[in-house]
Amino acid sequence: MASRDPQSLRALLPALLTRLSRERGIASGLDALWEEVAGPALARAARPRNVSGETLVLAPVDAAWGRALLPHLPLLGERLRDRTAGELRAIRIAEEDPR
């Protein structure tokens, strides 16, 4: 009987959660992954809103945080690609909802 490496199974989880989120169009299952990628401070500033194709769409807590996150998106996108085995390749900030 083959043994399973728990680390290998754990490494597959982000890609699986990403795939499921993409199929459902929502990103609520990606909160823990986002915190791992962004760190606790940035993760509190914006939450995953949805997945659009290969892009994670973030909802910032306010417009100021949305602007503050912009210069960090390339590095965060690289981290996200690494953690999801390429399932997610980009991050963008959601436009504010018109009210």
Steps between C-alpha positions, in 0.01 A plus 500: 500500500639840400540757771383858452726788582291746707711791375424407139127486571516834681679652201214395270229665710544861375470394136193289577330782694581738216348268243183461706478877554536562127225250417265662751609856421550586866816532705373449854705181536821688423521717814769288667700476178476878451625561855793266437587682177445856621578481870255593775507879458434506125252213529292714737514790254340302217308173484458262208178592320491259209709316244477605138687261274857496634455822699424542869282806546541678833252723681696761701354634823501847343629689196816613679600140570419409141747763377758401762493138383564579133882512516504167686291308246788372282682339794178371653406356160830311485441356847147405404620323182753305704248397768230397251727318255408755232122468544486872584736727310388853585333717760286804442310738722121498454338820393276652762136402481289786366237591758 
